[in-house]
Amino acid sequence: MSHSDIRPAHTPSVEPAAAARRAATMRAVVRDEYGSPDVLAVRDIPVPALGEGEVLVRVHAAGIDRGAVHILNGRPYLMRLAGFGIRRPKRPGLGSELSGVVRAVGSGVTGFAAGDEVFGVGRSTFAEYAIADATTLAPKPATATHVEAGAVPTSGTTALQAVRDHGRLQPGQRVLVIGASGGVGSFAVQIARALGGTVTGVASTAKLDFVRSLGAEQVLDYTAGDLATQAHERGGRYDLVLDIGGNRSLKTLRRLLEPRGTLVFVGGEGGDQITGGLGRQVRPTLVSRFSSQTFATFWVARPNTADLETLARLIQDGQVRSAVHRTGGLSDVADALRSLEHGQVSGKIVVTP
């Protein structure tokens, strides 16, 4: 494969063997331990090696999603037992979303070739190069820039699966998106609209205009009092409620729901440091057996080419767009993660390695 843009560049003054070693390195965000963004560093590391069914991508943009925060600090601790490393991270890099150009493909890959523009989910994407399974990539939407496409894969797929698969939204239904200003929420508002829903978004006072700009017909300010009271003043209950990264009780959320409505818990925010939001999601599953309301738990999205292609079509049709809060380089990842942790982001921050 060509290494024409892998730095540092070859110069005649460098010994050939040394130049070859250096030409196979890249800049990447790494850490050696779990912790706060303070443990992050930008270093030169080897370009990752290709395996069967894998694609090497020159990363042009990589969105930052909430999962990066959890992988950084190793909490909830249950995730460490799930394969991320118990005492220290198994993989030093961070990041899952990417948009870029294929540089090489592994054996068994037939759908992509060097030079293709792609977007999707990879491993350790806060870097100049990243490896992705071919089954988690798709052609980049032609109408989107790399920055716009890089904000989509994890957050957009999560929103699509929450609304369509777990929420089973039908045209004409009323939808409430709690956490509408976040990465997943900003896509959920637009996808619900695209699928025929009438959408109300919940956010803080400062972010209400942003949620309106996404296409929400109504907005509720969670700082202004009880959500159920506000909802009833605006026309009643909802057929579908998406609770994205929330911490409200099941009792409170049920008051927002129609008698035969569906409540979807999206993600594992809240809860304790051991299991995170898992405990909060177990009780609704048990209660739903004795209720006319449906409670669905949705922990992690499953990235796949088909859903990425669906998102690409929605983007090309103008029904969905990426809401990019700001962009930054690899050296800005630590500050970006701090902003995300403190709730200071509307939409997505995108890294441009």
C-alpha positions as CSV (number, residue, x, y, z in Angstrom):
1,M,0.0,0.0,0.0
2,S,1.1,3.6,-0.5
3,H,2.3,5.6,2.5
4,S,2.5,8.9,0.6
5,D,0.8,10.9,3.4
6,I,1.9,8.9,6.4
7,R,4.4,11.1,8.3
8,P,7.2,11.7,8.8
9,A,8.1,11.8,5.1
10,H,11.2,10.1,3.7
11,T,14.2,12.3,3.2
12,P,17.5,11.3,1.6
13,S,19.4,12.1,4.8
14,V,17.5,9.4,6.7
15,E,18.9,5.9,6.6
16,P,16.6,3.7,4.5
17,A,15.7,1.2,7.3
18,A,15.0,4.0,9.7
19,A,12.9,5.8,7.1
20,A,10.8,2.7,6.5
21,R,10.1,2.3,10.2
22,R,9.2,6.0,10.6
23,A,7.0,5.9,7.4
24,A,4.8,3.3,9.1
25,T,3.9,5.5,12.0
26,M,1.1,7.9,12.6
27,R,-0.1,10.4,15.2
28,A,-2.8,9.1,17.6
29,V,-4.5,9.9,20.9
30,V,-3.5,7.3,23.4
31,R,-3.4,6.6,27.2
32,D,-1.8,4.0,29.4
33,E,-4.4,3.9,32.2
34,Y,-8.0,4.6,32.9
35,G,-8.8,8.1,34.2
36,S,-9.8,11.6,33.3
37,P,-8.9,13.4,30.0
38,D,-5.7,14.4,31.7
39,V,-4.2,10.9,31.0
40,L,-4.5,11.4,27.3
41,A,-1.5,12.1,25.1
42,V,-0.8,12.5,21.4
43,R,2.1,10.2,20.3
44,D,3.6,8.5,17.2
45,I,2.6,4.9,17.1
46,P,2.7,2.2,14.4
47,V,0.0,2.3,11.8
48,P,-2.3,-0.7,12.7
49,A,-1.9,-3.9,10.7
50,L,-4.7,-5.2,8.6
51,G,-6.5,-8.5,9.3
52,E,-8.9,-10.6,7.3
53,G,-12.1,-8.8,6.5
54,E,-10.7,-5.4,7.7
55,V,-10.1,-2.1,6.0
56,L,-7.4,0.5,6.7
57,V,-8.8,4.0,6.6
58,R,-7.0,7.3,6.4
59,V,-9.1,9.2,8.9
60,H,-10.3,12.6,7.8
61,A,-12.8,13.1,10.6
62,A,-13.8,11.3,13.8
63,G,-16.9,12.1,15.9
64,I,-16.7,12.1,19.7
65,D,-19.6,10.1,21.3
66,R,-20.4,9.3,24.9
67,G,-18.9,5.9,24.6
68,A,-15.4,7.5,24.4
69,V,-16.0,9.0,27.9
70,H,-16.8,5.6,29.4
71,I,-13.9,3.8,27.7
72,L,-11.6,6.6,28.9
73,N,-12.5,6.3,32.5
74,G,-13.3,2.6,32.6
75,R,-16.7,3.2,34.2
76,P,-19.1,1.6,34.8
77,Y,-16.7,-1.1,36.0
78,L,-18.8,-3.8,34.5
79,M,-17.5,-2.8,31.0
80,R,-13.9,-3.8,32.1
81,L,-15.1,-7.3,32.6
82,A,-16.7,-7.2,29.2
83,G,-13.3,-7.1,27.5
84,F,-11.9,-3.6,27.8
85,G,-9.2,-4.5,30.4
86,I,-9.7,-4.9,34.1
87,R,-6.7,-2.9,35.6
88,R,-5.6,-1.0,32.5
89,P,-7.0,-0.6,29.0
90,K,-6.3,-3.4,26.6
91,R,-6.3,-0.9,23.7
92,P,-4.5,2.4,24.2
93,G,-6.5,4.3,21.6
94,L,-10.0,5.9,21.7
95,G,-12.7,6.7,19.3
96,S,-15.2,4.7,17.2
97,E,-16.6,7.0,14.5
98,L,-14.8,7.9,11.3
99,S,-15.0,9.2,7.9
100,G,-12.1,9.0,5.5
101,V,-10.5,7.3,2.5
102,V,-9.6,3.6,2.2
103,R,-5.9,3.0,2.0
104,A,-5.8,-0.8,1.9
105,V,-8.1,-3.8,2.4
106,G,-7.5,-7.1,4.0
107,S,-8.2,-10.5,2.5
108,G,-11.8,-11.4,2.0
109,V,-12.9,-7.7,1.5
110,T,-14.8,-7.3,-1.8
111,G,-17.0,-4.2,-1.2
112,F,-14.2,-1.6,-0.8
113,A,-11.0,-0.6,-2.6
114,A,-8.2,1.8,-2.0
115,G,-9.4,5.4,-2.8
116,D,-13.0,4.9,-1.7
117,E,-14.5,7.5,0.6
118,V,-16.2,5.7,3.5
119,F,-17.8,6.4,6.9
120,G,-18.6,4.0,9.7
121,V,-17.3,2.5,12.9
122,G,-13.7,1.6,13.5
123,R,-11.2,1.1,16.4
124,S,-9.2,3.8,17.9
125,T,-10.3,6.4,15.4
126,F,-8.7,9.5,17.1
127,A,-5.7,8.9,14.9
128,E,-4.5,9.5,11.4
129,Y,-5.3,5.9,10.5
130,A,-7.7,3.4,11.8
131,I,-8.9,-0.2,11.2
132,A,-12.5,-1.0,10.7
133,D,-14.4,-4.2,9.9
134,A,-15.8,-4.0,6.4
135,T,-19.2,-4.9,7.8
136,T,-19.2,-1.6,9.8
137,L,-18.5,0.7,6.8
138,A,-20.5,2.2,4.0
139,P,-19.8,4.7,1.2
140,K,-19.7,8.2,2.5
141,P,-22.8,10.3,1.6
142,A,-21.9,12.3,-1.5
143,T,-23.6,15.4,-0.2
144,A,-21.7,15.3,3.2
145,T,-18.3,16.6,4.0
146,H,-16.0,14.3,5.9
147,V,-16.6,16.3,9.1
148,E,-20.4,15.9,8.6
149,A,-20.1,12.2,7.9
150,G,-17.7,11.6,10.8
151,A,-20.3,12.8,13.3
152,V,-22.8,10.2,12.2
153,P,-21.8,6.5,12.5
154,T,-22.2,5.6,16.2
155,S,-24.7,8.3,17.3
156,G,-26.8,8.1,14.1
157,T,-26.9,4.3,14.2
158,T,-28.0,4.4,17.9
159,A,-30.7,6.9,17.1
160,L,-32.0,4.9,14.1
161,Q,-32.1,1.6,16.0
162,A,-33.8,3.3,19.0
163,V,-36.5,5.0,17.0
164,R,-37.1,2.4,14.3
165,D,-36.3,-1.0,15.8
166,H,-36.9,-0.6,19.5
167,G,-39.5,2.2,19.4
168,R,-41.2,0.8,16.3
169,L,-42.4,4.3,15.4
170,Q,-45.4,4.5,13.1
171,P,-46.3,7.6,11.0
172,G,-48.5,10.0,12.9
173,Q,-47.3,9.0,16.3
174,R,-46.2,11.5,18.9
175,V,-42.6,11.2,20.0
176,L,-40.8,12.7,23.0
177,V,-37.0,12.8,22.9
178,I,-35.4,13.4,26.3
179,G,-31.8,14.5,25.7
180,A,-32.7,16.0,22.3
181,S,-29.6,18.3,22.2
182,G,-27.0,15.5,22.5
183,G,-25.2,13.5,19.9
184,V,-27.8,10.7,19.8
185,G,-30.7,13.0,20.6
186,S,-30.0,15.4,17.7
187,F,-30.2,12.5,15.3
188,A,-33.2,10.9,17.0
189,V,-35.3,14.1,16.5
190,Q,-34.6,14.2,12.8
191,I,-35.0,10.4,12.2
192,A,-38.3,10.4,14.1
193,R,-39.5,13.3,11.8
194,A,-38.3,11.5,8.7
195,L,-40.2,8.4,9.7
196,G,-43.4,10.4,10.1
197,G,-43.5,11.2,13.8
198,T,-44.5,14.4,15.4
199,V,-41.6,15.3,17.7
200,T,-41.2,17.1,21.0
201,G,-37.6,17.6,22.2
202,V,-36.5,18.0,25.8
203,A,-33.4,20.1,26.6
204,S,-32.1,22.8,28.9
205,T,-33.2,26.5,28.4
206,A,-30.0,27.4,26.5
207,K,-30.4,24.6,24.0
208,L,-34.1,24.9,23.1
209,D,-33.5,26.9,20.0
210,F,-30.9,24.3,18.8
211,V,-33.5,21.5,19.3
212,R,-36.1,23.6,17.3
213,S,-33.5,24.0,14.5
214,L,-33.4,20.2,14.2
215,G,-37.1,20.1,13.3
216,A,-38.8,19.5,16.7
217,E,-42.4,20.8,16.5
218,Q,-42.4,21.5,20.2
219,V,-39.7,21.7,23.0
220,L,-39.9,21.2,26.7
221,D,-37.4,22.8,29.2
222,Y,-36.5,20.3,31.9
223,T,-35.3,23.1,34.1
224,A,-38.7,24.7,34.1
225,G,-40.6,22.1,36.2
226,D,-42.2,18.7,35.9
227,L,-42.1,17.3,32.4
228,A,-45.4,15.5,32.6
229,T,-47.2,18.7,33.7
230,Q,-45.6,20.6,30.8
231,A,-46.5,17.8,28.4
232,H,-50.1,17.7,29.5
233,E,-50.3,21.4,28.9
234,R,-49.0,21.0,25.4
235,G,-51.4,18.3,24.3
236,G,-51.1,15.2,26.4
237,R,-49.0,12.0,26.4
238,Y,-46.8,10.4,23.8
239,D,-46.9,7.2,21.8
240,L,-43.1,6.9,22.0
241,V,-40.7,8.3,24.6
242,L,-36.9,8.0,24.2
243,D,-35.0,8.5,27.4
244,I,-31.5,9.2,26.2
245,G,-28.9,9.3,29.0
246,G,-31.5,10.4,31.5
247,N,-31.9,9.7,35.2
248,R,-35.7,10.0,35.7
249,S,-37.6,7.4,37.5
250,L,-39.8,4.9,35.7
251,K,-42.8,6.3,37.5
252,T,-42.1,9.8,36.2
253,L,-41.5,8.5,32.6
254,R,-44.7,6.4,32.6
255,R,-46.7,9.6,33.3
256,L,-45.4,10.9,29.9
257,L,-46.6,7.8,28.0
258,E,-49.9,6.8,26.5
259,P,-51.6,3.7,28.0
260,R,-50.3,1.6,25.1
261,G,-47.2,3.6,24.4
262,T,-43.5,2.6,24.2
263,L,-40.7,3.8,26.4
264,V,-37.1,3.2,25.2
265,F,-34.2,3.5,27.5
266,V,-31.2,4.5,25.3
267,G,-27.7,4.0,26.6
268,G,-26.2,3.3,30.0
269,E,-25.9,6.7,31.6
270,G,-26.8,7.3,35.2
271,G,-26.8,4.6,37.9
272,D,-23.8,3.5,40.0
273,Q,-20.1,3.2,39.0
274,I,-20.3,-0.6,39.0
275,T,-23.2,-1.4,36.6
276,G,-24.0,2.2,35.4
277,G,-27.6,2.4,34.0
278,L,-28.0,-1.4,33.8
279,G,-29.8,-1.6,37.1
280,R,-32.1,1.2,36.0
281,Q,-33.0,-0.8,32.8
282,V,-33.7,-4.1,34.5
283,R,-36.8,-3.0,36.5
284,P,-38.8,-1.7,33.5
285,T,-38.3,-5.1,31.7
286,L,-39.9,-6.8,34.7
287,V,-42.7,-4.3,35.1
288,S,-43.6,-4.4,31.4
289,R,-44.9,-7.9,31.8
290,F,-47.8,-6.5,33.9
291,S,-48.4,-3.3,32.0
292,S,-50.1,-2.3,28.7
293,Q,-47.2,0.0,28.2
294,T,-44.1,-1.4,26.5
295,F,-40.6,-0.8,28.0
296,A,-37.6,-1.4,25.8
297,T,-34.0,-1.3,27.0
298,F,-31.3,-0.4,24.5
299,W,-27.7,-0.6,25.8
300,V,-25.4,-0.5,22.8
301,A,-26.0,0.0,19.1
302,R,-24.9,-2.7,16.6
303,P,-23.1,-0.9,13.7
304,N,-23.7,-2.4,10.3
305,T,-23.4,-1.4,6.6
306,A,-27.2,-1.6,6.0
307,D,-28.0,1.0,8.7
308,L,-25.2,3.2,7.6
309,E,-26.6,3.1,4.1
310,T,-30.0,4.1,5.4
311,L,-28.5,7.0,7.2
312,A,-26.6,8.0,4.1
313,R,-29.9,8.1,2.1
314,L,-31.6,10.2,4.7
315,I,-28.6,12.6,4.6
316,Q,-28.6,12.8,0.8
317,D,-32.4,13.3,0.8
318,G,-31.9,16.3,3.1
319,Q,-34.0,14.7,6.0
320,V,-31.0,14.3,8.4
321,R,-28.0,16.5,8.9
322,S,-25.1,16.4,11.3
323,A,-25.2,19.1,14.0
324,V,-21.5,19.8,14.5
325,H,-20.8,21.9,17.6
326,R,-17.1,22.4,16.7
327,T,-14.1,20.7,15.3
328,G,-10.5,20.3,16.6
329,G,-7.3,18.4,16.1
330,L,-5.9,15.4,18.0
331,S,-4.5,17.8,20.6
332,D,-8.0,19.1,21.3
333,V,-9.6,15.7,22.2
334,A,-9.0,16.0,25.9
335,D,-10.8,19.4,26.1
336,A,-13.6,18.1,23.9
337,L,-14.2,15.2,26.2
338,R,-14.3,17.6,29.2
339,S,-16.9,19.6,27.4
340,L,-19.0,16.5,26.7
341,E,-18.8,15.4,30.3
342,H,-20.0,18.8,31.5
343,G,-22.9,19.0,29.2
344,Q,-21.5,21.9,27.2
345,V,-22.0,20.3,23.7
346,S,-25.0,20.7,21.4
347,G,-24.8,17.9,18.8
348,K,-21.3,16.6,18.1
349,I,-17.7,17.6,18.4
350,V,-15.6,16.2,15.5
351,V,-11.9,15.5,15.5
352,T,-9.9,16.2,12.3
353,P,-6.6,14.3,12.6
